[in-house]
């Protein structure tokens, strides 16, 4: 009885199987095609068949790797946000006084890099124009990004603080990279970090709001009645 293991030699540990490499390549092509399809046609008009055609695979493979169009979009969002997710994972080692600058720099750095900016723009446009895409995008951001920032914030109302800080940065990104309003669109990114970082720092680690104390100090509580 022949010993096939001895004849062929054991497969080396850490060396991917051929089918694993092929599968990874197919997934990557599908996701690239999906980002292009969502950017060109929007979430509503994008189809699994068109995504498969762009990736040069059978539509059945798209279903095999991802299932539905919603799951393809979710995977595309996760992939596009992966660089930011990795950077935000380092925040626990950042001194508190530098947190706002680091978060702002990480965020704008991902948008400034063309390799990560273009996929993000494509997916954000779909999320802005479609409720399902917006729900998926919101879920990914809430699950993968916000907790990493919140883990570095030791304050009351931590979730609200993080969401206010991210809202500041997302609004800037939309106006600068998607809508391209001047002069913001062509401003020096270093200047943007310099201006935005103190605001983000205040949202994340600034003193707790004391609306009642403020109203008592100026003798009026009318300001809050408008909301």
N, C-alpha and C positions, 0 to 999 in steps of 0.2 A: 504494500500500500504506500503510495507516494506521499511525501510530506510537502504539500503545496506551499505551506508557509515557509518551509526551509528553502524551497527552490526559488520562490519569488522574493523572499525576504519580507520581514514585517513592515507594515506601513509606518513611516516615521510619525512620531507624535508631533502635533502642531502643524503638520502639512495638510492643507485642505484637500479634500477629495475633488476630483475633476467635476463631479456633478454639483458640488457646493460652489465652486468657482463659476460654473455656468449659471447656476441659479442666482448668485449675487449679481452677475452681469445683467441678466434678464431683468431683475428687480430694479437695478439702477437705470436701465434703459426705459423701463415702464414709467418710473418716477420722473425722469427727464421729459419724456413725451407728455406725461400728465401735466406738468407745470406749463409746458408750451400750449397745450390744448386749453387749459383753464385760462391762461393769459389771453389767448387769441379769441376764444369763443365764450368765455365766462362759464361759471359752474353749470348753469341751466342747460346750455347747448352742448357742453362737452359730453362725450359719450365714451363708454368703455371700448367700443369698436374703433373709434377714431384714435384713442390712446394706444390701443394695440397696433394699429396701422403705423402710427408714428414710431413705435418701438420695434417694428418689424417682428412682431410675435402674433400668435393666434390669440383671439379674444379670450379663449378658454384659459390661457395662462394668466391673464390679468385676474380672472376670477379665482384661479388657483392660488395665486400669491396674496391677493388682497380681498377678494370677495366682491363687494359692491363698489360703486363709484364713490360713495361716501367714505369708504375705508381707504380708497386710493388717495382721495383728497387729504384725509387725516394723515396718512403716511407721508405725503408730500410736504405737509405743514411741519410734521415732526422732523423730517430730514432738513428742511430749510432752516429750522430754528436750532438744530443740533449745535452749531458753533457757539451760539449765544448761551445755550443751556450749559455747555461745557465751561464757558468762562464764568458764568454766574455760580457754578459749583465751587469756585475758589474764594467766594466772598467771606466765608467764615474766618479766613486767615487775614482779612483786611482790617486794619485799625478802624475803630468807629468813626473817627474824624475824617477818614478818607473814603467812607462808604459811598457818599453821593457822587464823588468824582469817579470812582471805580465803576459804579453801575452805569453812569452816563457814558463813560469812555467805552465800556464793553458794548453797550447798546449801539452807539453811533458807529463804533468800529465795524460791527457786522454789516450795518447799512452802507458804510463807505466802501467796503470791499465788493467789487463788481461780481465776483463769483457767488457771493451770498446775497447781494442786493437784488439781482434780477429775479431769482426764484421767489424772494419775499414779496417784491412788487406784484408779481403775477398772482400770488396767492392772496395777498391783501385785497387786490382789486376784486377777486371773486367773492371774498368775505364781505366786502362793503356792499356788493350788489345782490347778495342772495342770503336769505335767512338761514338756510341749511348750512351753507358754507360758513356763515358767521358763527353759528352754534358750534360747529366743529372746531373752527379756529379758536374760539373762546375757550372751549374745553381743553385744547392742547396747551394754550397759554396758562390757564388756571392750574392744570395738572403738572406741567413740566417746568414752567418758568417762575411763577409767583412764589411757590414754596421755597425756592432757592434764595430769593431775595429776603423773604420773611425770616428765614433761618438766621440771618445776620442782624435782624432788628429786635432789640430787646426793649420794647416799649409797649404801652397799652395801645389798643386798637391797631395792632400790628398789620392785620389784613387790609384795613382801610388806608393806612399809611402807604403800604406797598402799592395798592391800586392807584392812589393819587399820584405817586411818583411815576409809575408806569404810564398813566394817562398823560402826564407831561411829556414823556419821551415819545409815546406813540403819536400824539398830536403833532409833535415836531417832525417825526418821520413822515407822516402823511402829507404835511404841507411842503416839506423839503424834497422828498424823493418820489412821491406819487403825484400830487397836484402840482408841484414845482412852482410855488409862489415866490416871486422875487421880492426883496433881496435874499430871503432865507435860502432859496435853492442853491445859490452860489456862494454862500457865506463860508468862511474858513471853518472847517470842522473843529479845529483847536479853539477857536473863539466861541463856538457853540458849546463846547464842553465847559469852558470857563464861565459862561453865562448860565448854563443850565444846572451845573453841578450844585451850586448853593441852594437852588430851589428844590432839587431832588433830595439833598441832604436835609433840608428843613422838613420835607414831607416824611422822610424816613425816621429821623432821630430828633426832630425839633421838640420844643416843649409841648405838653399836652394842652389842647384847647380848653379854655374855661369861659364858655359863652356867658354863663350866669355872672361871673365876676366882671366880665367886660361890660355887660349891660348895667350892672350896678355902678361901675366906675363912671360911666358917662351919663347915668341917670335916665337911660332910655332903653326899653326892650323892644322898641318898634321895629328895629332892623330885622329881627327874625320873623316878624309877622308877615313878611312878604313871601315866605317860603311855605 
